[in-house]
Amino acid sequence: MAKPNKKVETSPRGGDEVLKLVLGASLPRPDSDSPQGEKTKYAVRFADRMAEELAADLAPLFPGIEASTARTAPSSKGKKQLDINFSTPKLGLALGISLKSVHIREGGNAGRYTHNMKRNDEELGIEATIYHERQPYAVMVAILFLPFDSCLDAKTKTTPSSFGSWVRKLRARVGRSEPDDRTSLFEKGYIGLYEPDGGALAFFDIQAAPPKQGIPRRDGELSGTDGFPRRLLSYEELTGQIYAAYQQRNHTEFRWEDGEVEILSPEEEDS
């Protein structure tokens, strides 16, 4: 299988276009009174189509990347389901993306989006562990999708919104920077905020500092002094960050005296 391209001329589609395709393919959308089985089926349809669209836009960067019905990759426990995976003969699993979501408020409009928090966190920990035990150099990315109004449901002036609560919960699940770090961690993690009517899709880096209440800023600096974004990321920026995380793990920057910089692959380093 071909290795990731070093230079890509094509750009991914806009997030709004992708979101409308995903939401259309996921219908019918349940409400808070729908049976749990219908809510689960909706989440699966959403994840399957989102995986297909995201893999399609990552394909120029990762030729051969797979999604949806091909969501399997070797792990320490045998074949396990993975929403998106990119593997090479040399590296094995090189990139894995796990998609989670909470689409419906718990208990009607007065409820919040914090249900299933413990279960999703535990599932992510298990997924990261079973892949990293077999493939310690694999870059694992977690993305949790929430509606935008999860940023606006704080119960009091001092408590965090559902969005803020999810960032606080998942912060300890991301940030694996070296192959010998804890296997239960993901290298990167994001929350995908979307409008159920298809009007907007943006992403928040879980390692960045979130607002306790309210929607994260949409403009401003891409990165602060700590290296983490100071605003929401576009869909295009998300795919760029995923590629950058892969490059950081699998390629080395080499500088010549005159300032020229080369990016060396593992094969080039060996030679």
N, C-alpha and C positions, 0 to 999 in steps of 0.2 A: 504494500500500500504506500502511496506517495506521502512524503513528509509534508508538514504545513508549509505553505508558501511563505517566502520571505517578503514579498511585495505583492499586494493585491490592488488591482485597479478598480474593482467594482465596490460599491457601497451597499449596505443593507437597506431594505425598505424602511420607511418611517414607522414608528411604533403604532400610530393611529391606524394605519392600513393593516398591520398585522393583527392588532387587537380586534378590529371589526371582523376579520376572517375567523378568528378564534371564537369570538362570541357567537357568531352566526352558526358555526359548526357545533357549538355546545348546546344549542336550544333543544328542549325547553328549559328555561331557567326556573328553578324551584323558588319558593318563598319560605318564610320561617315556619309556616304550618305544614309544609310538605313532609311526607314520610322521610325518615333518614336515608332509606335506600335511594330515593330520588335525588337527594342532595349528594350522596356518594357517587352516583352515576354521572351527575353533572360535573363533579370535580374530576372524574376520570376523563370525560369527554374534553373538558377544558385542557387538562394536562397533555392528553394525546395530541390535540391539534396545536397547542402552543409548542410542544416538543418538535413537531414537524416543521413549523414555521421558523423557529429559532435555529434548528439544524440546517434548514435551507439557507439561511443567511450566514451561518458559520461555515458552510461548505466551501466557499472560495478560500477560506483560511485553513480549513481542515478537510481536505479531500477524503471522502469516504466516511465522514461522520454519519452516525445512524441515530434514528429516533423512532418513537411510537411503537409499531408492532415489532420492531427489531430491538426492543429495550432490554437486552441482556448483555452481560459482560462477565468474564471470569472473575471470581472473588475467592477468598479463602474458604468459603463454604460451598463452592461450586458455582453454577450459573445463577445469578441474581438479577432481578429487574432493575433497570436503570433508564431514566427517561431519555437521556442523550449520552452517547458514548463515542469516543474517538480512540481507536487502537491502531498500533503499528506493530509489524513483526519484531522490531528491535525493542520497543518500549513496553509492549503489551498495552494495557489500558493507560492512555496518556492523559485523557480528559474525560471526566464524568460530570454530568449535570443532573441534579435531582430537583424536581419541581413539587412544591407543596402549595396548598391553597386553603383559605377559609373565605367562602363567598357570601354566606348568609348570616345575618345577626342571630344570635342565640335568643330565643324567646321573644321574637318580634322586634319592632323598631326601638323599643326601650332597652334591648339587650346590647351585647357587645360582641366583638369578634375574637374573644380570647378563649373560647372553648377549643378543645383538642390541642391545647398548647403543649401539655406534658407529652401526649402521644406523638405529636409531630417532632418534638425535640428528641425523644427517645428513638424514633425511627431514623432520624438523620444521623444520630450517633452510631446506630447499628450499621447503616449504609456506609458511612465513612470508614468504620473499623474493618468491615469485611473486604472492602476494596483496598484500603491502604496496607492491610496485613499481607496481601499478595503482591500489591504494586505500590511500594512506598513512595515512588516518584510520581505517581499519578496526581494530577491536579483535580481536585473535587470542588464543585461549585454548587451551592444550595440557593434556590430562589423560592421565596414564599410570596404568593399573590394575595393581596387584600384590596377591597374597594377603597377608594379615596376617603369615604366617610368614616373609615376606621381611625382616621386622624382627629376626628371631631366628636368623639363619644365619651370624653372624660366625665366622670360622675361628679367631681368637685373641682374647685379651682387649683387644688394641690396634687391631684392624682393624675397619672399618665393616661393618655388615650390608649385604645387597643393597639394602635400602631406603635406607640412608645413602649408599651408593655412587651410586644413581640421583639422589638430591637433589644430591649434589656434582657429578655430570656435567651435569645439566640446569640448574643454577643460572645458568650462563653463557648459557642459551638464552632466559631470560625477563627481564622488567623493562623493556620498552620503554615509556617514559613520555610521549614526545612524537612527533608525526607525522614529524619529521625525524630521529629516532633510526635506528639501523641497521635495515634492512628484514628482516634474518634473525632478529630477536628477536620473541618473543611478548610481548604485554602482560602476560599472567598465565599461570601454570602451576601445576598441582596433581598430586599423586599420590593416586589413589583406592585406598585399602586396603580389601579385602573378605575375608570368610570364604567359602570355596568351598561351605559348607553353607547359605549364605544368612543367616547369623546376624548379620552386621554389615557396614556400609558407612560409611566416613568418609574425609575428604579432608585432605591436608596441603599447605599453601601452600609451593611450592618456594623462595620467597624467605625463608621463616622458617628459624630455626636448628634442625636436626634432632638427635635423639639419635644418637650414633655407633652405639650398639647398643640394641636394645629398641624397644618400641612407643611412639610419641609419646603424651604425656599426653592424656587425654580430657576433662579439666576444667581450670579455671583461667581466666586472662584471655583474652578474645577477641583483644585486640591489646596489644602491648607498646609501649614508648616509641618504637621504630623504625617502628611502624605495622603490623607483621606479626604474625599470630596466634601465641599461645603454647600452642596446643593443636590437636588435630584439629578439623576443621569437620564439622558435619552436612551431609547432602544439602541441607537447606533453606538453610543458611548458604552453601553453595557457590553455589546459584542467586542468592542475594542479592548475593554478591560479584561474580558475573559481571555482574549488572545495574548494580551500583555502578561497575564499571570502564567500562561503556558510558556511563553518565551522566557520569562524570568526563571522558571524551574528547569528548562531544558536547553537553554543557550547561555553562553558566557560573553560578556562584553570585553573586547581586547582593544587597548589603545596603543598606537604608535607614537613615537617621539614628536612627529609633526602634528599630532592632534587627531589624525584619522582614526575612526572607530570602526571595528569589525565586530559583527555578531557571529560567534562560532557555534555551530551545532555540536552535539556530542561526538559525531563522526569526525568532524574537522579537528576537534580538540585531540582526539586519539591519534590523528595522523601528524 
